């Protein structure tokens, strides 16, 4: 299970707890900023590992409903408890092999910091995946055109088009044709948003530092 699949799994768990209406693939695509083909791949893998269940929508047999059984709910709760124990006793990391360490690190990135990052980013209505893109553009202001950024983002199993559109709509970034080569599209952070973006990353940095201090890492 990779980081994106873990995020999807948590969303399915929370959704099924909070909503009576069934969860559709289209809802997952919109909420997770992922294209449908990639989402179907993730769901197929989670289904094969018995983390989720699926059935036909009784009102429309062409559509699938994604859900968790009681056993699967208990399974994810058990996983989260195990992760919390590992984080609480972080010194045992030294005894784990390198592969396990990186898997645990992925889980920590999502579970331990996820809630606080969401609170931080929600002040500006910024999704975590959008925050990642903003970070790349902020750190390397003239390094990426649209094609290059798309390549980098897709290595992290994210779908760039709706994320870029969202950031443009929120007036954080601009898109424009390159003057020297009109086939290329330049992307950058708007000048009037630069200080706000910098402040947002400072808050995220402080969140990480606080967690490191709390867990004695």
C-alpha positions in Angstrom: 0.0 0.0 0.0 1.5 3.4 -1.0 0.8 6.8 0.6 -2.0 7.8 -1.9 -3.8 4.5 -1.3 -3.6 5.0 2.4 -5.1 8.5 2.1 -7.9 7.0 -0.1 -8.5 4.3 2.5 -8.8 6.9 5.3 -11.2 8.9 3.3 -13.4 5.9 2.6 -13.4 5.0 6.3 -14.3 8.6 7.4 -16.9 9.0 4.6 -18.7 5.7 5.4 -18.8 6.8 9.1 -20.1 10.3 8.4 -22.5 9.8 5.5 -25.5 7.6 4.9 -25.5 8.0 1.1 -23.2 5.5 -0.8 -19.7 6.5 -1.9 -19.2 6.5 -5.6 -15.9 6.4 -7.6 -16.7 9.9 -9.0 -16.9 11.3 -5.5 -13.4 9.8 -4.7 -12.0 11.2 -8.0 -13.2 14.7 -7.1 -12.2 14.6 -3.4 -8.7 13.1 -4.0 -7.9 15.2 -7.1 -7.1 12.0 -9.1 -8.0 11.0 -12.6 -10.5 8.1 -12.9 -8.1 5.6 -14.5 -5.6 6.1 -11.6 -8.4 5.9 -9.0 -9.7 2.6 -10.5 -6.1 1.2 -10.3 -5.8 2.2 -6.6 -9.2 0.8 -5.8 -8.5 -2.5 -7.6 -5.4 -2.9 -5.5 -7.1 -2.1 -2.2 -9.9 -4.5 -3.2 -7.4 -7.2 -4.0 -5.8 -6.7 -0.6 -9.3 -7.0 1.1 -9.2 -3.4 2.5 -12.4 -2.4 0.8 -15.5 -3.9 -0.7 -17.6 -2.9 -3.7 -21.1 -3.6 -5.1 -23.4 -2.5 -7.8 -25.6 0.6 -7.2 -29.2 -0.8 -6.9 -30.4 2.4 -8.6 -28.0 2.3 -11.4 -26.3 -1.1 -12.2 -23.6 0.6 -14.3 -22.2 2.3 -11.2 -20.2 0.9 -8.4 -20.5 1.7 -4.7 -17.4 1.6 -2.6 -17.7 0.6 1.1 -16.1 -1.1 4.1 -17.5 -4.1 6.0 -17.4 -4.1 9.8 -14.4 -6.4 9.6 -12.6 -4.0 7.3 -13.4 -1.1 9.6 -11.8 -3.1 12.5 -8.9 -3.9 10.3 -8.0 -0.3 9.5 -8.6 0.7 13.1 -6.1 -2.0 14.2 -3.6 -0.7 11.6 -3.9 2.9 12.9 -3.5 1.7 16.5 -0.3 -0.2 15.5 1.1 2.8 13.7 0.4 5.0 16.8 2.3 2.4 18.9 5.2 2.4 16.6 5.4 6.2 16.5 5.1 6.4 20.3 8.0 4.0 20.6 10.0 5.4 17.7 13.3 4.1 19.1 12.5 0.6 17.7 13.0 2.0 14.2 16.6 1.2 14.5 15.7 -2.5 14.6 13.6 -2.4 11.4 15.0 -3.0 8.0 15.3 -0.1 5.6 12.3 -1.1 3.5 10.0 -1.2 6.5 11.4 2.1 7.7 10.4 3.8 4.5 6.9 2.2 4.6 6.4 3.5 8.2 7.7 6.9 7.2 5.0 7.0 4.5 2.3 6.2 7.1 3.7 8.8 9.5 3.7 11.5 6.8 0.0 10.9 6.3 -1.3 10.0 9.7 0.8 12.0 12.2 1.1 15.2 10.3 -2.0 14.9 8.2 -4.5 16.5 10.6 -2.3 19.4 11.5 -1.4 20.1 7.9 -5.0 20.1 7.0 -5.8 22.6 9.7 -2.9 24.8 8.6 -3.7 24.6 4.9 -7.5 25.0 5.4 -6.8 28.6 6.6 -6.2 29.3 3.0 -8.4 26.6 1.6 -5.4 24.8 0.2 -5.5 21.0 -0.3 -2.4 19.0 0.7 -1.6 18.0 -2.9 -2.0 21.7 -3.9 0.5 22.6 -1.1 3.0 20.1 -2.6 2.8 21.8 -6.0 3.0 25.3 -4.4 6.2 24.1 -2.6 7.8 23.0 -5.9 7.0 26.2 -7.6 8.1 28.3 -4.6 11.4 26.5 -4.1 12.3 26.5 -7.9 10.5 29.6 -9.3 11.8 29.3 -12.8 12.5 25.6 -13.1 9.2 24.2 -14.3 7.0 24.6 -17.3 3.7 22.8 -17.4 5.1 19.7 -19.0 8.0 19.4 -16.6 5.8 19.9 -13.6 3.3 17.3 -14.9 6.1 14.7 -15.1 7.3 15.4 -11.5 3.8 15.4 -10.1 2.8 12.1 -11.8 5.8 10.4 -10.2 4.0 11.0 -6.9 0.7 9.4 -8.2 -1.1 12.7 -8.4 -3.1 14.1 -11.3 -2.0 17.6 -12.1 -4.7 19.1 -14.2 -7.4 19.7 -11.5 -4.8 20.8 -9.0 -3.3 23.4 -11.3 -6.8 24.6 -12.2 -7.8 24.9 -8.6 -4.7 26.9 -7.7 -5.3 29.2 -10.7 -9.0 29.6 -9.6 -7.8 30.5 -6.1 -5.5 33.1 -7.6 -2.3 31.6 -6.1 -0.5 30.8 -9.4 -0.6 32.0 -13.0 -0.4 30.2 -16.3 0.9 31.9 -19.4 2.5 31.1 -22.8 6.3 31.3 -22.8 7.4 34.3 -24.9 10.4 32.5 -26.4 8.4 29.3 -27.1 4.7 29.5 -27.3 4.4 25.7 -27.2 5.4 25.9 -23.6 3.3 27.1 -20.6 5.0 28.9 -17.8 3.7 28.5 -14.2 4.5 30.7 -11.2 3.2 32.0 -7.9 1.5 35.4 -8.2 3.5 38.3 -6.8 0.7 39.5 -4.5 0.4 35.9 -3.1 4.1 35.3 -2.4 4.1 36.6 1.2 1.0 34.6 2.0 2.5 31.4 0.5 5.7 32.0 2.5 3.7 32.3 5.7 1.8 29.1 4.9 5.0 27.2 4.6 6.4 28.7 7.8 3.3 27.4 9.6 3.8 23.9 8.1 7.5 24.0 9.1 6.5 24.8 12.7 4.0 22.0 12.6 6.7 19.5 11.7 9.1 20.8 14.3 6.4 20.5 17.0 5.7 16.9 16.0 9.4 16.1 16.0 9.7 17.5 19.5 6.6 15.7 20.8 7.8 12.3 19.4 11.5 12.9 20.4 12.7 12.2 16.9 
